[in-house]
């Protein structure tokens, strides 16, 4: 399992930083909405932070390749 932490990219309204144990990636908010749904978006808007765990093989987010949006 990968533990992911999502935070806003400072100064943006549509980019999110996805951190896990070995890397950080910047992705569009639309990807987060599509793949992680309303709970992730709500937490980002209300707290500025969302934490979740995903399986590396089923992760919809770029957690194993360096793919900045």
C-alpha positions, 0 to 999 in steps of 0.5 A: 500500500502507498500512503498518499498525501495531497495538498494544494500547490501554492498560488494555484486553484487547479493543481494538487501536489501528491506526495508519497514516501519516495516522490512528489508529483503535481497533478490537475485537480480534475484528475483528483476529482475523477479518480478519488472523488468528492471526499478528496475534493471536499477535504482539500477545500476545507482542510487543504490536505487529504490523506489516503492509501492506495494499492500501487498496481491500482493507483490512478495517480502517477505515483511510480513515474515522474510525470508532472502535470 
